Amino acid sequence: MVTKSKTSETETKIVSSTVWSAGAGCHGGCGVNLHIKDGELVKVEGQESHPYNQGTLCPRALALPEYVHHKDRLMHPLIRRGERGTNTFEQATWEEALDLIQNRMNESRDKYGPESSIFVQGTGRDVGGWLVFLAYNFGSPNWMQALPGNSCYHPRLLSMKVAIGDFVVPDNSQCHVDRYDNSEWKLPECYMIWGQNPVATCNDGNHGHWIIECLKRGSKFIVIDPNYTWLASRAKLWLPIRPGTDGALALGMLNVIISEELYDHKFVEKWTTGFDELRERAKEYPVERVSEITWIDKDLIVEAARMYAKAKPAALQWGVPIDFAPEGFTVAQAINHLWCITGNVENPGGQIVAKPAFGVTSYPMGQDAIEAMYGPMMPKEQQAKRIGVDDFPIVRDLHWRAQPDATIDQMLSGKPYPVKSTFVAGSNFVVAAQDPYRWREAFEGMDFNVVVDLFMTPTAMAIADVVLPSSSFTERDGVRAWWSPLTAQHPALRVGECRSDAEICFELAGRFNKDFQFESLDDLYRFYLKPSGLSLEEVRERNWIMPPQGSDAMPYKRHEKGLLRPDGEPGFNTPSGKIELKSSMMENWSYDPLPFYTEPDYSPVSRPDLVEKYPLILNTGSRTIAFFHSEHRQIKSLRDMNPDPTVELNPETAKEYGIEDKDWIWIENQFGKCKMRVKLSPVHPKIVMAQHSWWFPEKVYEKDYGAYESNVNVLIPGELYSKTGFGGSQVKSLMCQISRVETE
Amino acid sequence: MASNGLWIDIEFCTGCLACEVACRYEHGFAIEEFGIKVVEQVLNGGQTFNFVPIPTDLCDLCVSRTAKGNLKPACVQHCLAQVMEYGKLTDLVKRMEEKPRSTLWSPKPRKADRKPFASAAA
């Protein structure tokens, strides 16, 4: 453990650790130095020697002292004594709380079977792996992400898995300790940003500002976004897309690249299958048609496609709007094929396969990874009870998670078997899920709900019977391989009686499983580290370790070297050993094996009857630097950056509706309405861009902290998820109306 | 007379606000206080889209960090886009010549000792 004391007069202890939210609110793994004085976190600094963030830090990480020592932090376990939702929690000891959980969940397991308990995460971050562990030891096959359509990265991940056999990410030199100066790495000549704002967020293991470094070094950018973001202003091309039409744009670009012979002939011939079928499919998307669908000028589409295809190398970063598009899975497939046919796979400065460092899986994403870790602990007949298995072959064959929409249906209907208890960690779905009333109702119907969080949230307030106080990463121990380097977390302090998710899940797993095989958490970390051959002590001492070049976690050209397939043969880890542009797995599941475009259920095109009443397009969920989803509203340094629920409007649009900057407006559609404050910005004139997941920690006397008055999720119905169970739900592209709030 | 200052590349400041928070914690300022403040410019029909970090009179260039040797000022170190540099003003003028659309800050620090409208400081 890298702990050192500074000079004695300041008595500041510095603990070097690695971010793995809770606290910063991201999937990033920045190296930090935690300054501890008199047992308190007083300052956080970036570690200059750390290859991930190279000394820099975002404001959320810098403001951690406010978060860690906030007066509203949950400090003790709470047990509800009165009616649900009425704030009748009383402080309890850990023993009391854990005994109660053990008794109630065992009761439910004895009476209704282990599958009647579900384990629920939000975005996951460090929690997901622990929930799988707990669910497995409890014996339930039902672990899920609290989000309709699994529409956050999972459609993209699975579409890549199906086509390439692995997940790829843009190469920003993150696998090299010397980063941008590395001689093997190449600066992307073209960088295409598809529905993402790297300035505001570090999504999916990619630090957003790595991309800005490429911009500074001269990469030419294409930005696809209905909002004229700062990055769009620095881009060579800006494609203001109609939300939800990303699939058509990708197919249109594929058509340009293929018909103009701009694809990488050698790569396509040697490493892919199904190219001729893809060519035929893409022909159905001539640029005139695509322009009409997407609202993007046709010359701009052609120019962007040419620019991306001709650049060597070209990188592409994508965002969550792709998952939220109708049939998000197939939209992701179409975009995936752009880098595949241009040979931008496993090349320096293109897309590289992301594999956990040293083969260490701290967060198993699929069934294969779970079984490799924990063995066949769960009988096949139990796995067959996973919610969604019968309707969604991807849930059955590829993705060890209950399908969230089917789960909510089943919680409400009790069919085909009842769901009776839930264990929720790091999810605030009462504000963060679409159709929050329905989610609330489903959980209100349960016999028993546990919520684990750091602060009292509208969700915990509304549904919890027991609330367990979790800890920030500064209080946590752990190891992380997501993806490289391998890193360690070190507890720098303790706050109240808070315990980490690891400690909580480990303790409960031991209580639920009579054959539990681990003595201590260290024991479990050693088990995780086994494939690496590294000792836990060494990982802790070194803090971060980059795998050696040439190992299977490191790029490049691993498909040529036989480093991607379990059999050690060259090629990709797919049934055919090649990148499947026409997917054999999709075909086996009776889905269209080629990408296609579907118009959103609610749009001016599919519902012209609604245009008069709802003439504008509602786009929600764009990220801010100040918050991560529903988090951070109580952190003053951050809230001051963004004090009110904000909706961005084009000045022209505002003028048309008699609305001025900073006015409060109603946003309304056939599903609900909410109140937000206007910021005039260069967003597309037809689009209303509203922040998501707003609640007000300061409104302690209002029901669920005012969780419904400015929560745009009340305008979004829950049933718009994709046929595959992965993707959809239209949080980016519904129809709406706006009007000024008249003051009383 | 100031000899050191900050060079700031306006072209690539992304408006992440890390400088504001890093500065506050380094100096132990209250949450309402700023040693540096980022100003957003969206003007001229959207053509001008800049974030401009402007140090305030509380900026002392992190003298306690830089005096110890090789520590950079907190804003310079943490800046996510790495658009700030600390150094001798004479050297930083050269940075301006090399990199247009950049600015220079020459500080005149002043203690936070007079607050005629403290309650409205935010």
HADDOCK unambig.tbl for C-alpha pairs under 7 A between the chains (distance, minus, plus):
assign (segid A and resid 43 and name CA) (segid B and resid 25 and name CA) 6.16 0.50 0.50
assign (segid A and resid 46 and name CA) (segid B and resid 78 and name CA) 6.68 0.50 0.50
assign (segid A and resid 55 and name CA) (segid B and resid 77 and name CA) 6.14 0.50 0.50
assign (segid A and resid 55 and name CA) (segid B and resid 78 and name CA) 6.14 0.50 0.50
assign (segid A and resid 56 and name CA) (segid B and resid 77 and name CA) 5.93 0.50 0.50
assign (segid A and resid 56 and name CA) (segid B and resid 78 and name CA) 3.80 0.50 0.50
assign (segid A and resid 56 and name CA) (segid B and resid 79 and name CA) 5.81 0.50 0.50
assign (segid A and resid 56 and name CA) (segid B and resid 80 and name CA) 5.43 0.50 0.50
assign (segid A and resid 57 and name CA) (segid B and resid 18 and name CA) 6.76 0.50 0.50
assign (segid A and resid 57 and name CA) (segid B and resid 78 and name CA) 5.13 0.50 0.50
assign (segid A and resid 57 and name CA) (segid B and resid 80 and name CA) 6.25 0.50 0.50
assign (segid A and resid 58 and name CA) (segid B and resid 18 and name CA) 5.23 0.50 0.50
assign (segid A and resid 58 and name CA) (segid B and resid 80 and name CA) 6.63 0.50 0.50
assign (segid A and resid 59 and name CA) (segid B and resid 17 and name CA) 6.31 0.50 0.50
assign (segid A and resid 59 and name CA) (segid B and resid 18 and name CA) 4.53 0.50 0.50
assign (segid A and resid 59 and name CA) (segid B and resid 21 and name CA) 5.84 0.50 0.50
assign (segid A and resid 62 and name CA) (segid B and resid 21 and name CA) 6.29 0.50 0.50
assign (segid A and resid 62 and name CA) (segid B and resid 22 and name CA) 6.13 0.50 0.50
assign (segid A and resid 63 and name CA) (segid B and resid 21 and name CA) 6.67 0.50 0.50
assign (segid A and resid 199 and name CA) (segid B and resid 14 and name CA) 6.30 0.50 0.50
assign (segid A and resid 199 and name CA) (segid B and resid 16 and name CA) 6.88 0.50 0.50
assign (segid A and resid 209 and name CA) (segid B and resid 80 and name CA) 6.19 0.50 0.50
assign (segid A and resid 209 and name CA) (segid B and resid 81 and name CA) 6.10 0.50 0.50
assign (segid A and resid 212 and name CA) (segid B and resid 81 and name CA) 6.49 0.50 0.50
assign (segid A and resid 213 and name CA) (segid B and resid 81 and name CA) 6.85 0.50 0.50
assign (segid A and resid 230 and name CA) (segid B and resid 49 and name CA) 6.58 0.50 0.50
assign (segid A and resid 233 and name CA) (segid B and resid 49 and name CA) 6.78 0.50 0.50
assign (segid A and resid 625 and name CA) (segid B and resid 16 and name CA) 6.40 0.50 0.50
assign (segid A and resid 637 and name CA) (segid B and resid 31 and name CA) 5.98 0.50 0.50
assign (segid A and resid 682 and name CA) (segid B and resid 46 and name CA) 6.31 0.50 0.50
